[in-house]
Amino acid sequence: MRCPFCQFPDNRVLESRSAESGQSVRRRRECLRCNRRFTTYERIEFVPIVVVKRNGERESFERSKLLNGIVRACEKTGISHSRLDSLVDEIEAELQQQGVREVLSQEIGELALKHLQALNEVAYIRFASVYKQFKGARDFVDILNHLQEMAASYTEAATTSEVSDEEASDITPDSLDEREAIASSRNH
Ligand SMILES: [Zn+2]
């Protein structure tokens, strides 16, 4: 950062503190040549994200749209709204940190699925069925097989961990019924 007075490139930091309610860091600097002082702010870079839809249309990324889809997928799973809100925050931060301006809607869907898979099986299946535009039972069978493979590798990795207990209790009687309903659709 060049000195605004003499353009000298080197300076020393006299003080750093959090500013704008933690959104930035304010640094007081002193030029090593003219000794004059100036202030810099450091912020996380936010790029406006453009979503490229399946049909090639472009629209600006809307957080609320993603949140709505996730909330719908998580109905009756007992997952709190604040948990879903922070899940969307995580997805948005991941998109931001890719540092690209355009992102395919499929990529956002895959990111959401990745997060939902770790959170709740039923929500994962519901979101996948909408996002992947399931056409029939075959699609559900494929995704159930995928989940079973993942579950098998989780069980191997953490047979006695507390995390796997928590995950097990996420499955409510409601959602078990639903899984049976989906499983029975294999026969149709
Ligand atoms: Zn200077």
Residues whose N, C-alpha, C, O or C-beta is under 5 A from the ligand:
A	BS01	ZN	C3 F5 C6 Q7 F8 C31 R33 C34 N35
